[in-house]
Amino acid sequence: MLEVALPAVMVTQLDVSLVWSAGMFVGNTVLVIAVQVPLVVWLGRWHRRSVLAASGVVLAGSYLGFWAAAGVGGDTGAALVAVVCVLYTAGEILYTGSGTALVIASTPERLVGRALVRWQLSTGLGMAVAPAILTGLLAVGPSALWLMLALTTLAGAAVVLRTPTGEGVRPGRRRSARRAGRAEGAAEMLLDGHAVAGHLSLSGRPLLETFS
């Protein structure tokens, strides 16, 4: 999301140097390298579904924070946006640390490959269409962009919370697990924001999922 939306916001709304955007990308990468592993390990004590839903709440909060911070304008607004990037990075780590692990744990062993294909397909589809969606929303106005991101992400979090995950499913319950897997995939399309409103990973690289 930040790869597409924030540089555009910096230029069109805040009218500041793109050095701000570059600094935010660097800061995001440094934070991911520094805290992702210990944070994901610590979160391993919590239910994966709860962590994934919590990531949606955190990400939605960061989108609203970007909206408010950008409204200040100038270098002060850019500095506030940089602060909100820390919250966004936290949500990104929560999401990447729980999403794939939840899919694997929720799917019967013989269907894991199929479920992972659906999961990655939804992410790839979202990355393909997000730039057009994000720039289109920004052309309408900042409120359209950030509110749409926040609302779709919260909707995804709600779907995750209400969907049985089927973790530890027994062979006789594979049909319900498949339904749960399809619902999880739909929730990912919203929560990730990749497809509907564009939550793009800053780094564009595979991130760690270490929940056992």
N, C-alpha and C positions, 0 to 999 in steps of 0.2 A: 504493500500500500504506500509506504513512504517513498519508494523509488519513483512512483508516478505522481502522487498527490502533492507531497511536500515541496518538491522543486517548483511545481506550478504555482502553489500557494505563495511561496517565497517571492516569486517574480511578479505575479499578477495582483496579489493582495497586500503583501507586506512591502514590496518594492525594496528588497534588501539583496545583498550579494549572495550568490549561490555557494559561497564558502560556508555559509550556515548549513546548507543541506549536506555538503560534504562532511562537515564536522559531525553532524548527527549520524550519518552512516558509519563513520569511524567509531563514534561513541557506542552505537548499537553493537557493532562487531566486538569491540573490546569487552563490553558487558557480557555478551553471550559467551565469549571465551572464558571470562573470569568466573562467572557465577552459574553457568548453566548446569554443569555436572553436579556440584554440591547441592544446588537447589532441587534438581530433579531427583537426586538420591533422597534428599530429605522429604520430598513430596511423596516418595514411594510408600509411606505409611498411610496415605489417604486413598480413598476409593478413586479409581481412574476416572469414572464418570463425573464425580464431584469436581475433580481437578479440571477436567475439560470444560465443564460448565462454568467454573470459576474463571477460567481463561477468557470466556466470552464476556463475562461481567467486567473484567479488568480491561479488555480491549475496547469494549463499548465506552467505558469511562475515559479511556485515553482519546477516543475519537471526539467525545464532547469536550475534553480538555484542549485538544487541538483547535476546535471551533472557537472556544472562548479565548485562548491565547492569541490566535491569529487576529481576532477582533481588536486587540490592543494596538496593533500596527507597529511598523518601524522595527528598529533593533531590539527594543524592549519586548515586543511581541515575539520576535524570533527567538530571543533568549527564553521566554516562557514556553515556546513550542519545544525547544531543546530539553527543557525540564520534563515536559510531558512525555518526551521520547523514552525516558526511563520507565515510566509506567507502561508504555506500549511494549517495550522490550520485555518487561516482566510478563505481560500477557502472552507475548510470542513464545517465551520459554515454557510457560504453563501449557500452551497449546501443543507445541512440538514435542514436549516431554510426555504427553499423555495420549495423544490422538491415535497414533499407529499402534501403541501398546494396547489400547482399549479395543481396537478392531481385532487384533490377534487374539486377545483373551475372550472376546465375545463370540468367536466363530469356531465351529467344530474343526478339528485338525485338518480334515480332508478338504475343507472349503476355504482355508486361510488364503491361499493364493488368489482365488477368485475375489474374495473380499478386499484384499490389498490392491488388486487391480482397480476395483471400483473406487477405492479411496484415492489412489494416485490419479486416476482419470479425472475425478472431480477437481482435484487440485490443479492439474494441468489445464483443464478446460477453463477454470477460473483465471489462471495466469494469462491465458490467451485473450480473454475478453475483458479483463479488468481495466486495461488502459483506456479502451474506448468508453467504458461505463464511467470510470472515474472522471475523465476529462469532460464527458458529457454532463455529468452532475455538477462539476465545478463551473461549467459554462452557465448553468442555471443559477448557481449561487452557492456560497460556502455552506449555508444552512442545508441545502439539498444534499450536498456531499456528505457532511458529517452526520446529519440526522439519519440519512439512509444507512450509512455504515453502522451507526450505533443500534438502530432498530433491527436491522437484519441480523446483526451479531447477537443481540439479546434474544431474538427469536430462535436462533440456533441453539443458544444455551438452554432455553426452555425446552426445546425438543430433546436435547441430550438428557436432561433431568427426567423427562417423562417417558423415555424409551427404555424398556428392559434391555440390559446388555447381554444377557445369556452367558455371563462368565461362568466357566466351569460346567458348561452344558453337557448333559448326558446324551448318549446316542439317540434315545427315544424322543428327544426334544429338539432335534435338529431343525425341523420345519419352523418352529417359533424362533429359533436362533437366526435362521436365514431372514425372517421378517425383521427381527431386531437389527440385523446387519444392514438391511436396506434402509431402515429408518435412520440408523446411525450415519449412513452415507448421505442421506438427505440433510440431516442436521449439520454435517460437515460443510455442505455447500453453503449453508447460511452462516454457521459459526465462523468458518474460515474467512468468509467474506470474499474469497478468491473469485467465486462465480457470480454472486449476486451483486456485491458492491465493492469487492476488491481488497481483501486483506492479503497483500503480497509480502512474502518473506524478504527482508532487506538483503540478505546475503545471497539468495537464490541457490543455496547449497543445502544438501540434506542435513538436518539437525538431529541431535541425539534423542532417541527414545529409549530410556533405560529402566522403565518400570518393569519389575519382574512379574 
